[in-house]
Amino acid sequence: MADVLIAGSGPTGLTLACDLALRGFAVRVIDRRTAPHRESRGKGLLPGSLDVFRELGVLDTLAAIGSRSVVLRKYFGGEHINDTPTTGGLLIGQWQIEAALRDRLAGLGVRVEYGSELAGITQDESGVRAELADGTVIGARHLAGCDGGHSTTRKLLGIPFEGSGQEEPAMVIGDVRAPGLSRDVWHQWFSSDGTGILLCPMPGTDSFQLQASPEQDEHGELLPPSLESFQRIFDRHAAMPGIRLVDPTWLSSWRVNVRMATRMREGRAFLAGDAAHVQPIAGGLGMNTGIQDAAALGRTLAAALTTPGGDEVLDAYESERLPVAADVLADTAERYKRVMEAVRTPGRGTEVGLDRSEPPAGA
């Protein structure tokens, strides 16, 4: 029987797995995906997350790939307005973070079990039984659901996910190459109608992460993300006819969601990261808050696994992290509102993804 079974191998699940494996506990990590992804997704690590990764022994690897200093170049109506330097964090693609954590975990004798989809959960005083879609049953003393905003773990545990969300995408996003476009700044084009496009050079690659307002057809219907749509949006805002976007490796949409689980523990099972809370992207706090969840849950589970009668300490995790999640949701909602106001105003420094302002404690 494993000490802890972790569902989900994103930054939250892998951080927790490395933390527990370093403490000497028996860990298994399952993921319903069949292989790792190579998408930039969340791309900004804040100082608190860097501290966690230093303790896990992966910070040097990440720092060698990422960028500590990023210059945000804002354009309005196609004209260059200002440059704003940012420091203190680390710009790096999410897939690169996950790869470093997987390598660290493999060095500790643990590998992600891909193609393993959680289908059922039962538990008693001695532990948790997780049934997979193929009928396999895994026994563990504890279960951690780190399986994202559509968390199967949360649904199987019957934990409500309260809040609100928009049906229509607020943004299209993807990874593309843009030969000829300068890679020494994060380009951010905005227009007075509130639309825009951002191209962030991803360290360790020759690609940019693209974020943009969705394109509409002649009937006002939003078009799905595509390379052709990305190019039209770029041409409309950037006024750089010689630049062509090529080689898309990720095309997706993002919707505004502000939701939080009503609790982060159900018996011997826990939620962490997006499985417990999702929020607007402003400030880049989603992935970072999940990493901090993992660090806190690792401490809590270690105490419970090593202390006689230690289950009583398990409440400490929810007591610590649920208020943080509530603060982050409120904070990011306000940041997102300010960002949307700023994109309509020439001369204002607007940042989507990394934010220079201080996040809530514990984010």
C-alpha positions in Angstrom: 0.0 0.0 0.0 1.3 3.4 -0.9 1.5 6.1 1.7 0.0 8.7 -0.7 -1.7 8.3 -4.1 -1.6 11.5 -6.2 -4.1 12.0 -9.0 -2.7 14.5 -11.6 0.9 15.2 -12.7 0.8 18.9 -13.3 3.0 21.3 -11.2 0.8 20.8 -8.1 0.8 17.0 -8.2 4.5 16.7 -9.1 5.6 19.2 -6.4 3.7 17.2 -3.8 5.1 13.9 -5.1 8.7 15.2 -4.9 8.1 16.6 -1.4 6.8 13.3 0.0 9.4 11.2 -1.9 12.2 13.3 -0.5 10.8 12.7 3.0 11.0 8.9 2.3 7.3 8.1 1.8 5.9 5.7 -0.7 4.2 7.7 -3.4 2.3 6.8 -6.6 1.3 9.4 -9.2 -1.4 8.6 -11.8 -2.6 10.7 -14.7 -5.4 10.0 -17.2 -3.3 11.5 -20.0 -1.3 9.1 -22.1 1.9 11.3 -22.2 3.3 14.6 -20.9 2.3 17.7 -22.8 4.6 20.4 -24.3 2.5 23.5 -23.8 3.6 26.8 -22.2 0.3 27.2 -20.2 1.2 28.8 -16.8 4.5 30.5 -17.3 5.4 32.7 -14.4 7.0 31.4 -11.1 6.8 33.8 -8.2 9.4 34.0 -5.4 7.5 31.7 -3.0 7.4 29.0 -5.6 11.1 29.4 -6.3 11.7 28.8 -2.6 9.7 25.6 -2.7 11.7 24.4 -5.8 15.0 25.3 -4.1 14.1 22.9 -1.3 13.1 20.2 -3.8 16.5 20.6 -5.6 15.1 21.7 -9.0 15.6 25.4 -8.8 19.1 25.4 -10.5 17.6 23.4 -13.4 14.7 25.8 -13.9 16.8 28.9 -13.5 19.2 27.7 -16.2 16.2 27.5 -18.6 14.0 30.4 -17.6 14.5 34.2 -17.5 14.7 36.3 -14.3 14.1 39.6 -16.0 11.3 40.3 -18.5 10.6 43.6 -20.3 7.0 44.2 -21.1 6.6 46.3 -24.2 3.2 47.9 -24.6 1.8 49.2 -27.8 -1.5 51.1 -28.2 -3.1 51.5 -31.6 0.0 50.0 -33.1 2.3 52.6 -31.6 5.0 51.8 -29.0 4.0 53.4 -25.7 6.4 52.2 -23.0 8.7 49.4 -21.7 8.3 48.1 -18.2 10.9 45.8 -16.7 9.9 43.1 -14.2 12.1 41.2 -11.8 11.7 38.8 -8.9 10.1 35.9 -10.6 11.1 33.4 -13.3 9.6 33.2 -16.8 9.5 29.6 -17.9 7.0 27.3 -19.6 4.8 25.0 -17.6 5.9 21.9 -19.6 9.5 22.7 -18.7 8.6 23.0 -15.0 6.8 19.6 -15.1 9.8 18.0 -17.0 12.2 19.1 -14.3 10.0 17.8 -11.5 9.4 14.5 -13.3 13.2 14.1 -13.7 13.6 14.8 -10.0 10.9 12.4 -9.1 12.4 9.7 -11.3 15.7 10.1 -9.5 13.8 9.3 -6.3 12.4 6.1 -7.9 8.9 7.3 -8.8 7.5 7.6 -12.3 4.2 9.0 -13.4 1.7 6.2 -14.4 0.1 7.6 -17.5 -3.1 6.3 -18.9 -4.5 5.7 -15.4 -7.9 7.3 -15.1 -9.5 7.5 -11.7 -13.1 6.1 -11.7 -14.0 5.4 -8.1 -13.0 6.2 -4.5 -13.9 4.4 -1.3 -12.2 4.9 2.1 -12.3 3.8 5.7 -10.2 4.4 8.8 -7.3 2.4 7.4 -7.0 4.1 4.0 -8.3 4.8 0.5 -9.1 2.5 -2.3 -8.9 4.1 -5.7 -10.5 2.2 -8.6 -9.2 3.0 -12.1 -11.2 2.9 -15.3 -9.5 -0.3 -16.3 -10.6 -2.0 -13.1 -7.3 -1.8 -11.3 -7.5 -0.9 -7.6 -4.8 1.0 -5.8 -4.7 1.2 -2.0 -3.1 4.1 -0.2 -3.2 5.6 3.2 -4.1 9.0 1.7 -5.3 10.4 -1.7 -4.4 13.8 -3.1 -6.6 15.1 -6.0 -4.3 17.4 -8.0 -6.2 16.8 -11.3 -7.2 20.3 -12.4 -10.3 22.4 -12.6 -12.4 19.5 -14.0 -11.1 17.3 -11.2 -12.5 13.8 -11.2 -11.3 13.4 -7.6 -13.4 16.3 -6.5 -16.5 15.0 -8.3 -16.1 11.5 -6.9 -15.8 12.9 -3.4 -19.0 15.0 -3.9 -17.3 18.3 -3.0 -19.2 21.3 -4.4 -17.2 23.7 -6.6 -19.0 27.0 -6.0 -18.6 30.3 -7.9 -19.3 31.6 -11.4 -17.9 31.4 -14.9 -18.4 32.6 -18.4 -19.6 30.4 -21.2 -17.9 32.4 -24.0 -14.1 32.3 -24.2 -12.5 35.6 -23.0 -9.2 34.7 -24.7 -7.5 32.5 -27.3 -4.1 31.2 -26.4 -1.4 29.1 -28.0 2.3 28.5 -28.8 3.6 29.7 -32.1 6.8 30.8 -33.8 7.1 34.4 -35.2 10.4 34.6 -37.2 11.7 38.1 -37.3 9.9 39.3 -34.2 12.2 40.5 -31.4 12.6 38.0 -28.6 14.1 40.4 -26.0 10.7 41.8 -24.9 7.2 40.6 -24.1 5.1 42.3 -26.8 1.7 43.6 -25.8 -0.6 45.3 -28.3 -3.9 46.9 -27.2 -6.7 48.9 -28.8 -9.2 51.4 -27.4 -12.0 48.8 -27.9 -10.4 46.6 -25.3 -9.1 44.0 -27.6 -5.4 43.0 -28.0 -2.7 40.4 -28.6 0.3 39.5 -26.5 3.3 37.5 -27.7 5.7 36.4 -24.9 9.0 34.8 -25.9 9.3 31.5 -24.1 12.9 30.8 -22.8 14.6 27.7 -23.9 12.5 27.6 -27.1 12.1 29.5 -30.3 8.4 30.0 -29.7 6.1 32.7 -28.3 3.1 32.2 -26.1 0.2 34.0 -27.8 -2.7 35.5 -25.9 -5.4 37.4 -27.7 -9.0 38.6 -27.7 -11.1 36.1 -29.7 -11.9 36.9 -33.3 -15.5 37.4 -34.3 -17.2 36.5 -37.6 -19.5 38.8 -39.5 -22.4 37.7 -37.3 -20.6 38.5 -34.1 -19.9 34.8 -33.3 -16.6 34.0 -31.7 -14.2 32.0 -33.9 -12.3 29.0 -32.5 -8.5 29.4 -32.2 -6.5 28.7 -35.3 -3.3 29.8 -36.9 -5.2 31.8 -39.5 -7.2 33.5 -36.9 -4.1 34.3 -34.8 -2.5 35.9 -37.9 -5.5 38.1 -38.6 -5.6 39.3 -35.0 -1.9 40.0 -35.1 -2.1 41.9 -38.4 -5.0 44.0 -37.1 -3.1 45.0 -33.9 0.6 44.9 -34.5 1.0 46.6 -37.9 4.0 44.4 -38.8 3.2 43.1 -42.2 6.5 41.3 -42.5 5.9 39.0 -39.6 4.1 35.7 -40.2 3.1 33.3 -37.3 4.0 29.7 -38.0 4.3 26.2 -36.5 1.5 26.3 -33.9 2.1 23.5 -31.3 -0.8 24.5 -29.0 -4.2 26.1 -29.7 -6.7 26.7 -27.0 -9.3 29.0 -25.4 -9.6 30.4 -21.9 -12.8 31.3 -20.1 -13.1 33.5 -17.0 -13.9 31.2 -14.0 -13.9 32.1 -10.3 -14.7 28.9 -8.4 -13.6 27.3 -5.1 -14.3 24.0 -3.5 -16.3 24.3 -0.3 -13.7 22.1 1.5 -10.3 20.7 0.7 -10.5 17.5 2.7 -12.9 14.5 2.7 -11.7 11.9 5.2 -8.3 10.7 3.9 -8.7 12.5 0.6 -7.6 16.0 -0.2 -7.8 18.6 -3.0 -5.0 20.9 -4.1 -4.3 23.4 -7.0 -7.0 23.9 -9.6 -8.9 21.0 -8.3 -9.7 23.2 -5.3 -9.8 26.7 -6.8 -9.7 28.3 -10.3 -9.3 32.1 -10.8 -8.6 34.7 -13.5 -5.1 34.6 -15.0 -4.2 38.2 -14.0 -1.2 38.1 -11.6 -0.1 34.6 -12.7 -1.3 33.2 -9.3 -3.1 30.0 -10.3 -0.1 27.7 -10.8 1.8 29.4 -7.9 -1.0 28.9 -5.5 -1.2 25.2 -6.4 2.5 24.8 -5.8 2.0 26.4 -2.3 -0.9 24.1 -1.7 1.4 21.1 -2.5 4.0 22.4 -0.1 1.5 22.8 2.7 -0.2 19.4 2.0 3.2 17.7 2.0 3.9 19.1 5.5 0.5 18.0 6.7 0.7 14.5 5.3 4.2 14.0 6.6 3.1 14.9 10.1 0.1 12.6 9.9 2.2 9.7 8.6 4.9 10.0 11.2 2.9 10.9 14.3 0.9 8.2 16.3 -2.8 9.2 16.1 -1.6 11.8 13.5 -4.9 12.0 11.6 -5.8 14.8 13.9 -3.3 17.0 12.2 -4.9 16.6 8.8 -7.3 19.5 9.5 -4.4 21.8 9.5 -4.1 21.8 5.7 -7.6 23.0 5.0 -7.4 25.5 7.9 -4.3 27.0 6.3 -5.1 26.8 2.6 -8.9 27.5 2.2 -8.6 31.1 3.4 -5.6 31.6 1.1 -7.7 30.3 -1.8 -10.5 32.7 -1.0 -8.1 35.6 -0.8 -6.5 34.7 -4.2 -9.9 34.4 -5.9 -10.8 37.9 -4.6 -7.4 39.3 -5.5 -7.2 37.9 -9.0 -10.8 39.0 -9.8 -9.8 42.6 -8.9 -6.5 42.3 -10.8 -8.4 41.1 -13.9 -10.8 44.0 -13.7 -7.9 46.5 -13.5 -6.2 44.8 -16.5 -9.3 45.1 -18.6 -9.6 48.8 -17.7 -5.9 49.4 -18.4 -5.9 47.9 -21.9 -8.2 50.7 -23.0 -5.9 53.4 -21.7 -2.8 54.6 -23.6 0.4 54.8 -21.5 -0.7 52.5 -18.7 1.6 49.5 -18.0 -0.5 46.4 -18.5 0.7 42.9 -17.5 -1.1 39.7 -18.2 0.4 36.6 -16.7 3.2 38.1 -14.6 2.3 40.9 -12.2 4.6 43.2 -10.3 2.2 43.8 -7.4 2.5 41.7 -4.3 0.3 38.6 -4.3 -1.7 37.6 -1.2 0.3 35.7 1.4 0.5 32.1 0.6 -0.2 32.5 -3.1 
